[in-house]
Amino acid sequence: MKITLTNEQVNSLVETEVAKRVGDYQESYRRELEKLQAQLNEMQATVSALMGAEIKVVKKKKTTNEEFVAMFENGMTNAQIAKETGYNPSYISLKRKNLFKKD
């Protein structure tokens, strides 16, 4: 039995098969991407939790103005003071400005 197909029929069959395979690949890649996104979200949540725990551990007792002045006079940077005290570096900068402003 011999089957004869026209060019249009062959092209149609090829296009259908290509579209099916592309769809299969897209679905496979989409599923893999969803898995990777879920893993990334989990890792980001873990990092956030660890950073939150680290910040809580670093947070110390209330620092007095005299202690701030001593740290400033010892040449510590705002970042170093922030790391040691647990305060935000921008707060340290404002504190430095307010403590040393001229009346």
C-alpha positions as CSV (number, residue, x, y, z in Angstrom):
1,M,0.0,0.0,0.0
2,K,1.4,3.3,-1.1
3,I,0.5,6.6,0.5
4,T,1.1,9.8,-1.3
5,L,1.2,13.1,0.5
6,T,1.4,16.6,-0.9
7,N,4.0,19.1,0.2
8,E,1.3,21.0,2.1
9,Q,0.3,17.8,4.0
10,V,3.9,17.0,4.8
11,N,4.5,20.6,6.0
12,S,1.3,20.5,8.1
13,L,2.4,17.2,9.7
14,V,5.9,18.6,10.4
15,E,4.6,21.8,11.9
16,T,2.2,19.9,14.1
17,E,5.0,17.6,15.4
18,V,7.4,20.6,15.9
19,A,4.7,22.5,17.8
20,K,4.0,19.4,20.0
21,R,7.7,19.0,20.8
22,V,8.1,22.7,21.6
23,G,5.1,22.6,23.8
24,D,6.5,19.5,25.7
25,Y,9.9,21.2,26.1
26,Q,8.3,24.4,27.4
27,E,6.2,22.5,29.9
28,S,9.2,20.6,31.1
29,Y,11.3,23.8,31.5
30,R,8.4,25.5,33.2
31,R,8.1,22.7,35.8
32,E,11.9,22.8,36.4
33,L,11.8,26.6,36.7
34,E,9.0,26.3,39.3
35,K,11.1,23.8,41.3
36,L,14.1,26.1,41.2
37,Q,12.0,29.1,42.2
38,A,10.6,27.2,45.2
39,Q,14.2,26.3,46.2
40,L,15.3,29.9,45.9
41,N,12.3,31.2,47.9
42,E,13.2,28.6,50.7
43,M,16.8,29.7,50.7
44,Q,15.9,33.4,50.8
45,A,13.6,32.7,53.8
46,T,16.3,30.9,55.5
47,V,18.8,33.7,55.0
48,S,16.3,36.3,56.2
49,A,15.6,34.2,59.3
50,L,19.3,33.8,60.0
51,M,19.9,37.5,59.4
52,G,17.0,38.4,61.7
53,A,18.4,36.1,64.4
54,E,21.9,37.6,64.0
55,I,20.5,41.1,64.4
56,K,18.7,40.0,67.5
57,V,21.9,38.5,68.9
58,V,23.9,41.6,68.1
59,K,21.4,44.0,69.7
60,K,22.9,45.0,73.0
61,K,22.0,47.2,75.9
62,K,21.1,50.8,75.3
63,T,24.3,52.8,74.5
64,T,24.8,56.0,76.4
65,N,25.9,59.3,74.8
66,E,29.2,59.0,76.7
67,E,29.8,55.6,75.2
68,F,29.0,56.9,71.7
69,V,31.4,59.8,72.2
70,A,34.2,57.4,73.4
71,M,33.7,55.3,70.3
72,F,33.7,58.3,68.0
73,E,36.9,59.7,69.7
74,N,38.6,56.3,69.3
75,G,38.2,56.6,65.6
76,M,35.5,54.0,65.0
77,T,33.5,54.3,61.8
78,N,29.7,54.4,61.8
79,A,29.7,50.9,60.4
80,Q,31.9,49.5,63.1
81,I,29.8,51.2,65.8
82,A,26.6,49.9,64.2
83,K,28.0,46.3,64.1
84,E,29.0,46.5,67.8
85,T,25.9,48.2,69.1
86,G,23.2,46.8,66.8
87,Y,22.0,50.2,65.8
88,N,21.4,51.3,62.2
89,P,24.5,53.0,60.6
90,S,22.3,56.0,59.6
91,Y,21.3,56.4,63.3
92,I,25.0,56.4,64.3
93,S,25.7,59.1,61.7
94,L,22.9,61.2,63.0
95,K,24.0,60.6,66.6
96,R,27.6,61.7,65.7
97,K,26.3,64.8,64.0
98,N,24.0,65.7,67.0
99,L,26.7,65.0,69.7
100,F,29.4,67.1,68.0
101,K,27.3,70.0,66.6
102,K,28.3,73.4,67.9
103,D,25.8,75.3,69.9
